[in-house]
Structure formats: C-alpha cells, structure tokens
Amino acid sequence: MANWHEIEKEHPDLAAKVRARFDAGTNKTMATLRRDGAPRISATELKFEQLPDSPAGETAATFGSMGGSLKLLDIRRDPRIAIHSPTLEPPAANPDQWPGDAKLAGVAVEIPAPADNPFPGAGYFRVDITELSLTYLGTPPDHLVIESWNPADGYRRRNRA
C-alpha cells in the first residue's frame, strides 16, 4: 500500500492525470462491502488535501461519510474500498478529447474529524492505496490506453485495441 503523497512523489505524471480526473466533478462512486460480502455502491466526495498532522506539502486522498450511513458501517466493518472518478462522456465530435476516467482501490483509514466538523457521528478517512488506474483514448483515438500502478507491479502502461 501507499499513501497519495508517495504516489505523487514516485509517479508525478500519473498522479497528476488521476487527480485531474477525480477533481473534474464533485460526485464520485465508491464501492464498499456489505456484511454478507456483496458490493454496495454509494456517492462520495474524495478530496486531495494536506492533513493537520502531515508534513508541509504532503497530501492524502480523503473522504467523509455521514454518521449512521450504511457506507460508514460497511467501512468500519471492512475498510477495503474502490472509488471511481466522475464519469464524463467523450465529446461526440472529438472523442480523442475525452479525458478518460480514473479508479483507485485501497483501505480506508479513519482519521480525526476536522476541527470545524459540523456533522456529529460522521466518519473521516484517508485512503491507503493498493491500486490506481487511468483509462483514456490514445492518439489516434482507435485504442484505449491504460496506465496503472500497484505495489507488486509498480507502474504499467498498456494499449488495448
């Protein structure tokens, strides 16, 4: 696993592109595991921010969850998660201008609530990342490019026709 800062440091180009996909909209989709092991998807608002106890310039991928929500109960029971960036449609006239989409998976680690927390019972988390992927159209736009990272294989780039 790695924290977001480590990925930014070791693979700055990939991290910048992934972050841009996540920052393209507010609502992301998160997958958690229900008590019976079945998947659950929910909306979330992933952010990249410096945590109060982090050294200057070190950012983390973070999110919160409303108190009493099923998502929060899932995460506290089994912290494995996956998050998908906002989905943007390829422009019909110029599909090669589609920015693509990004995904990350990892473990949610509960962190202290922000000092200005207006939501009692909410949970706040950083993500320790186990895998990261970015998919977009290549040039020319007749194939997909898949860039990924995980601790076992490191960075990889593949084309898929």
C-alpha distance (Angstrom), angle and dihedral (degrees) to the residues before:
residue distance angle dihedral
M1 . . .
A2 3.75 . .
N3 3.75 136.0 .
W4 3.81 119.2 -122.9
H5 3.81 92.8 -104.3
E6 3.82 91.4 58.2
I7 3.80 91.1 52.3
E8 3.81 91.3 48.1
K9 3.80 89.6 51.1
E10 3.82 97.3 45.4
H11 3.83 99.2 35.8
P12 3.82 108.0 21.0
D13 3.82 96.5 164.4
L14 3.81 94.0 51.5
A15 3.81 91.7 43.0
A16 3.81 92.2 50.9
K17 3.82 92.7 50.4
V18 3.82 93.1 46.0
R19 3.78 92.0 47.5
A20 3.82 91.1 49.6
R21 3.83 89.7 54.7
F22 3.80 91.9 50.0
D23 3.81 92.2 44.7
A24 3.85 91.4 51.4
G25 3.82 91.4 89.1
T26 3.77 142.6 4.1
N27 3.80 102.1 -117.8
K28 3.78 120.7 69.8
T29 3.81 128.5 173.4
M30 3.80 119.5 -117.8
A31 3.79 128.0 -166.0
T32 3.80 119.4 -152.0
L33 3.79 132.1 170.0
R34 3.79 121.6 -105.7
R35 3.79 120.7 -139.4
D36 3.83 90.3 -95.2
G37 3.84 91.7 50.6
A38 3.80 95.5 -104.9
P39 3.81 116.5 134.0
R40 3.80 122.6 -105.2
I41 3.80 123.5 -165.3
S42 3.79 122.8 -154.4
A43 3.77 138.9 165.5
T44 3.78 118.4 -99.9
E45 3.80 139.6 170.7
L46 3.80 107.9 -130.0
K47 3.82 115.0 -166.6
F48 3.78 135.1 -174.1
E49 3.78 107.7 -137.1
Q50 3.76 144.7 144.4
L51 3.78 112.6 -100.3
P52 3.83 119.0 -137.2
D53 3.82 93.3 -112.9
S54 3.84 95.0 45.2
P55 3.79 124.9 103.2
A56 3.81 114.2 -102.9
G57 3.79 113.0 -74.4
E58 3.81 96.4 15.6
T59 3.78 111.7 123.8
A60 3.78 130.9 -167.4
A61 3.79 133.1 -159.6
T62 3.82 103.7 -113.9
F63 3.79 140.8 175.4
G64 3.78 140.1 169.8
S65 3.77 135.1 -140.4
M66 3.80 130.4 -154.2
G67 3.78 117.1 -106.1
G68 3.80 113.2 -96.9
S69 3.81 94.1 14.5
L70 3.79 119.2 140.7
K71 3.82 88.4 -125.0
L72 3.82 90.2 57.9
L73 3.81 91.7 47.5
D74 3.83 90.1 49.4
I75 3.81 92.8 50.4
R76 3.79 95.0 47.2
R77 3.82 89.7 50.4
D78 3.83 96.3 43.2
P79 3.81 116.1 6.4
R80 3.82 96.9 -162.0
I81 3.82 109.8 119.1
A82 3.80 143.3 164.0
I83 3.81 125.1 -154.5
H84 3.82 129.1 -163.3
S85 3.80 123.0 -156.7
P86 3.81 120.7 -119.5
T87 3.80 110.2 -70.2
L88 3.79 114.6 -117.2
E89 3.80 121.2 -174.8
P90 3.80 118.3 -125.7
P91 3.82 110.9 -107.9
A92 3.83 105.5 -101.2
A93 3.81 93.8 -138.6
N94 3.82 95.2 42.3
P95 3.81 111.3 25.6
D96 3.80 90.0 167.8
Q97 3.82 87.6 69.7
W98 3.82 91.7 63.6
P99 3.81 106.6 121.5
G100 3.80 91.4 -148.6
D101 3.77 127.4 -141.2
A102 3.76 138.0 -81.7
K103 3.79 135.6 -147.2
L104 3.74 134.3 -171.0
A105 3.77 133.0 -174.7
G106 3.74 132.2 -169.4
V107 3.76 146.4 105.6
A108 3.80 124.7 -48.2
V109 3.79 110.9 -132.2
E110 3.81 114.6 -163.8
I111 3.80 114.3 -124.7
P112 3.81 132.2 -175.1
A113 3.79 116.5 -77.0
P114 3.81 116.1 -102.6
A115 3.81 114.1 -92.1
D116 3.81 90.6 -114.0
N117 3.83 93.5 49.6
P118 3.81 108.9 153.7
F119 3.83 93.5 -179.7
P120 3.81 115.2 79.9
G121 3.80 112.5 -155.1
A122 3.80 94.4 21.4
G123 3.78 120.0 133.9
Y124 3.79 124.6 -133.1
F125 3.80 123.4 -160.5
R126 3.78 145.6 178.4
V127 3.79 119.6 -149.9
D128 3.79 121.6 -123.6
I129 3.79 99.6 -156.5
T130 3.80 125.0 -132.2
E131 3.80 97.1 170.6
L132 3.76 140.3 8.3
S133 3.81 130.4 -171.8
L134 3.78 138.9 -178.9
T135 3.81 124.1 -167.8
Y136 3.81 125.7 -170.5
L137 3.80 141.4 143.8
G138 3.77 117.2 -82.7
T139 3.78 128.8 -136.6
P140 2.97 111.7 -65.1
P141 3.82 93.0 31.1
D142 3.81 94.6 -121.7
H143 3.81 96.4 103.8
L144 3.79 141.9 36.5
V145 3.77 122.4 -113.1
I146 3.78 115.4 -149.1
E147 3.78 119.0 -167.0
S148 3.79 116.9 -176.1
W149 3.77 144.8 167.3
N150 3.79 133.7 -161.4
P151 3.81 131.7 157.8
A152 3.82 94.6 -107.9
D153 3.83 99.8 47.9
G154 3.80 101.7 21.7
Y155 3.81 116.5 -154.6
R156 3.82 119.2 -4.9
R157 3.80 133.8 175.2
R158 3.80 121.3 -162.8
N159 3.80 136.1 173.9
R160 3.78 121.3 -143.1
A161 3.81 121.6 -167.4
